């Protein structure tokens, strides 16, 4: 997990590095992936949707 610089604990991660949350000023240049930023904000990856089940219908023959 990424950690904010000790000298600016309220900094938030952006794609280009650490940013000041009030002014948006880039405080420290560092590359982060979208997954790292999401993890820092506490957002987890959504679980993949379950595969749909294939339903097979039986032919019903009518007797006269």
Residue frames as qw, qx, qy, qz and C-alpha x, y, z in Angstrom:
[[0.000, 0.890, 0.457, 0.000, 0.00, 0.00, 0.00],
 [0.382, 0.519, -0.034, 0.763, 1.24, 3.49, -0.80],
 [0.424, -0.663, -0.418, 0.454, 1.83, 6.00, 1.98],
 [0.140, 0.963, 0.096, 0.209, 1.73, 9.79, 1.94],
 [0.497, 0.450, -0.380, 0.637, 5.04, 11.62, 2.47],
 [0.505, -0.444, -0.561, 0.484, 5.82, 12.15, 6.16],
 [0.185, -0.176, -0.086, 0.963, 6.18, 15.89, 5.62],
 [0.406, 0.048, -0.164, -0.898, 2.66, 16.14, 4.15],
 [0.191, 0.084, 0.958, -0.197, 0.37, 13.50, 5.65],
 [0.473, 0.523, 0.467, -0.533, -2.84, 15.00, 4.21],
 [0.201, 0.442, -0.587, -0.648, -1.59, 14.66, 0.61],
 [0.817, 0.258, 0.412, -0.311, -3.70, 12.55, -1.74],
 [0.454, -0.176, 0.716, 0.500, -2.39, 10.32, -4.51],
 [0.604, 0.664, 0.041, -0.438, -3.05, 11.21, -8.14],
 [0.913, 0.375, 0.080, 0.142, -1.74, 9.61, -11.33],
 [0.472, 0.735, -0.253, 0.417, 1.27, 12.00, -11.39],
 [0.402, 0.203, -0.617, 0.645, 2.17, 11.77, -7.68],
 [0.275, -0.528, -0.659, 0.460, 1.11, 13.31, -4.36],
 [0.028, 0.555, 0.299, 0.775, -1.20, 16.31, -4.49],
 [0.053, 0.047, 0.497, -0.865, -2.40, 18.88, -1.97],
 [0.060, 0.497, 0.865, 0.030, -6.12, 18.14, -1.39],
 [0.040, 0.775, 0.358, -0.520, -7.02, 21.84, -1.01],
 [0.113, 0.738, -0.262, -0.612, -5.05, 23.49, -3.82],
 [0.890, 0.428, 0.151, -0.053, -4.43, 20.54, -6.16],
 [0.150, 0.842, -0.516, -0.041, -0.74, 21.46, -6.26],
 [0.932, 0.136, -0.318, 0.113, 1.54, 18.54, -7.07],
 [0.475, -0.820, 0.308, -0.087, 3.78, 18.10, -4.02],
 [0.426, -0.461, 0.755, 0.190, 5.84, 15.08, -5.00],
 [0.633, 0.425, -0.449, -0.466, 6.25, 13.47, -8.42],
 [0.308, -0.182, 0.929, -0.092, 5.61, 9.74, -8.35],
 [0.492, 0.046, -0.596, -0.633, 3.71, 7.47, -10.76],
 [0.433, 0.012, 0.772, -0.465, 0.72, 5.58, -9.36],
 [0.121, -0.185, -0.863, -0.455, -1.57, 3.10, -11.06],
 [0.503, -0.360, -0.202, -0.759, -5.33, 3.48, -10.84],
 [0.783, -0.294, -0.548, -0.013, -5.42, 0.33, -8.67],
 [0.490, -0.049, -0.476, 0.728, -2.94, 1.84, -6.16],
 [0.147, -0.222, 0.070, -0.961, -4.98, 5.05, -5.93],
 [0.679, -0.334, -0.384, -0.529, -8.22, 3.10, -5.45],
 [0.728, -0.209, -0.587, 0.287, -6.59, 0.95, -2.74],
 [0.261, 0.074, -0.366, 0.890, -5.39, 4.07, -0.90],
 [0.384, -0.216, -0.035, -0.897, -8.95, 5.46, -0.95],
 [0.397, -0.037, 0.802, -0.444, -10.25, 2.12, 0.37],
 [0.754, 0.355, -0.056, -0.550, -12.05, 1.11, -2.80],
 [0.532, -0.212, 0.809, 0.134, -11.74, -2.58, -3.57],
 [0.187, 0.156, -0.731, -0.637, -12.03, -4.24, -6.94],
 [0.758, 0.039, 0.144, -0.635, -15.53, -5.39, -7.69],
 [0.536, -0.114, 0.836, 0.039, -15.90, -9.14, -7.80],
 [0.173, 0.124, -0.693, -0.688, -16.45, -10.48, -11.29],
 [0.716, 0.042, 0.085, -0.692, -20.05, -11.28, -12.14],
 [0.595, -0.094, 0.798, -0.036, -20.87, -14.97, -12.02],
 [0.091, 0.126, -0.766, -0.624, -21.06, -16.73, -15.35],
 [0.688, 0.060, 0.069, -0.720, -24.66, -17.27, -16.46],
 [0.485, -0.057, 0.871, -0.046, -25.89, -20.83, -16.35],
 [0.317, 0.128, -0.644, -0.685, -27.02, -22.38, -19.58],
 [0.595, 0.126, 0.586, -0.536, -30.57, -23.66, -19.37],
 [0.142, 0.095, -0.851, -0.496, -31.53, -26.52, -21.65],
 [0.653, 0.085, 0.249, -0.710, -35.21, -27.02, -22.24],
 [0.325, 0.012, 0.939, 0.112, -36.51, -30.50, -22.89],
 [0.374, -0.016, -0.516, -0.770, -38.84, -31.08, -25.81],
 [0.437, 0.117, 0.741, -0.496, -42.22, -32.18, -24.64],
 [0.183, -0.059, -0.790, -0.582, -44.14, -34.34, -27.06],
 [0.553, 0.041, 0.336, -0.761, -47.90, -34.22, -26.81],
 [0.078, 0.065, 0.981, 0.165, -49.76, -37.49, -27.20],
 [0.496, 0.015, -0.131, -0.858, -53.16, -37.54, -28.77]]
